Amino acid sequence: MATAKKATSAKLKIGTKTIDLPVFYGSENEGAIDIQSLRKETGFITYDPGFGNTGCCKSDITFIDGEKGILHYRGYDINDLAEHCEFIDVAYLLVHGKLPNEKQHLSFSKHLNHHSMLHEDMHHFFDNYPDHAHPMATLSAMAVSLSSFYPELEQTKKESIDMMVTRLISKLRTIAAFSYKKSIGHPMVQPRHDLKYCENFLNMMFWTPVNDYKLDPVCVKALNKLLILHADHEQNCSASVVKMVGSAEANLYASISAGICALWGPLHGGANQHVIEMLETILKRDKGNIKKVIERAKDKNDPFRLMGVGHRVYKSYDPRAKVAKQMCKDVLAKLGVNDPLVDLAQKLEEAVLADDYFQSRNLYPNIDFYTGLTYRAMGIPTNMFTVLFAIGRIPGWIAQWLEMKEDPDGRIGRPRQIYTGPTLRSFE
Ligand code: ACO
């Protein structure tokens, strides 16, 4: 990547006019050219579809070096956090800027438990969704509905915000489990105060009146780790949506609901479901023929893409995918699960890494490539994978939304365009 390190300004020449644009750097030396005065001074705007070169904020939350495959939350390496923390510690870290001490951990855990139930009237919502409703649709609708059941009077007051944050992190997990129970026609299982965050989710998913679900520490640890890996990823599509909605001063529940919808897309968080569906198709329909699927992915006349491969920011192996891959192997071994899709995924990865098309474009497996295989081994159904991504991502969305609210440079999000339609026509 070409850099001009430590320049203090950039000169831009347009026709005969030259302007100086300020340059600034982040704490990890990433450089930016501040173009806020560009249109005013020159009449020009920048053109950057997909915002690949556009910085929309300064942020203290997450650092990614896509070339080196590095991911830090609040200065901590993702590998350390995934190894040593519970998900709620990382949620606390993202939202409050520091890891909780023991007292703060216990207090946060208690608050999450205290706010884990749903308003009784919200239960009726589930009755009217069809059984085949995708749980992401239910989750998004319920997230925005929380704003009607729990309207916080002062959106800017710290106590109100703390309450919204706790409710979102806790209740969306309950909603997620309920939407699964609804989809299989089972009675909903209430959260329990004696269980921790991830234990509660698994219990709400798998306990039934005829089967007293026994929590497996392997699954609890795996879920904590998976949620941590998903907890934030700076200005990705869904986080940008959350902030865009919030920039219009919509409330946090509405902003998170919009983020859930963005995450659902198969090019974003929805990819984890599509990876498994793709692997199943290769196994069943194509009889394990990897070559065929690789050729399809490379064919420019075919819209098909390999799901779980490629990333806008990572031009080396996604550090989350590294952890997820190792964890997948460990969890399957500990649970004694033998899944033919895992062998297939490994062969597909090998073929991708050895192929010039993918090498020349720096395309590697991303986080979604191996996570679904672990969820599958834990008994979680495919249509819940993206829901789990959302549950993991909620603290990141919240942290980004809160940071945006405090940003002195913050304004309503409103990109510009270059109009290419007809010029004024006479109306006859
Ligand atoms: N399969 C085949 N080719 C691919 C793939 C893929 N999965 N991903 C990118 N490419 C190719 C593109 O066709 C393009 O080729 P070209 O230069 O010949 O035109 C080149 O690689 C660059 O791709 P872009 O589309 O420009 O990359 P972009 O940054 O816009 O897209 C994305 C990133 C959406 C993740 C893309 O790689 C993709 O569609 N991957 C599959 C879906 C997926 O796994 N999404 C999850 C991402 S992680 C997350 O959101 C949590």
Residues whose N, C-alpha, C, O or C-beta is under 5 A from the ligand:
A	BS01	ACO	P266 L267 H268 G269 A271 A297 R305 L306 M307 G308 V309 G310 H311 R312 R361 N366
